[in-house]
Amino acid sequence: MADPTYNLNGGFKPTAKRFADLEGPDFFPTPAWATYALTDNEEFSGDVWECACGNGAMSKVLEKTSKSVISSDLYHRGYGQSGIDFLKSEKKFDNIVTNPPYNSAEAFVKKGLILSQKKFALLLRLAFLEGANRANTIFHKTPPSRVWVFSERITFYPAGAVQKGSGTTAYAWFVWDRDSSRGTELKWLRPGYKAQYR
């Protein structure tokens, strides 16, 4: 029987990835190169909270460029503090950087804008830009400062899976920066990160 979460080109469906993450036992780490694409283009001063850290894939990259990285997850993934519900947290941090569960993306935006004091960066599907509800709420009231569009497709794999094929979904880093007042800038990440940071 074919795996319903698997695409013909070898990539995992993003919706299956996110639903699995919400259920807890399965998770799909963010490839290191996708985080390097952010840290190469955005500077973070002060502490950084990775609030959905999973097995630490993103945190380990952030730790190379930031002096203080706090890692947590709602579930126990073997890295950072477990049992921390970001959506119920009241603690503020200088910066928050994460790849949120798909079904909670809007809630993560709203909460992150309250808790981050300098920058807030989310790895989201590029299609997050669409939608009347988000246009009337998030993007009308608190639009991101920068949207960094990936030139290469990100493929998310379950931990331990054989990596082959290419993703079919476009992703971008959405960055809210309290020091920016220029409106939303649309930027493109240069090709080559996937090969550079394998």
Secondary structure, 3 states (H helix, E strand, C coil): CCCCCECCCCCECHHHHHHHHHHCCCCCCCCHHHHHHHHCCCCCCCCEEECCCCCCHHHHHHCCCCCCEEEEECCCCCCCEECCCHHHCCCCEEEEEECCCHHHHHHHHHHHHHHEEEEEEEEEEHHHHCCHHHHHCHHHHCCCCEEEECCCCCCCCCCCCCCCCCCCCCEEEEEEECCCCCCCEEEECCCCHHHHCC
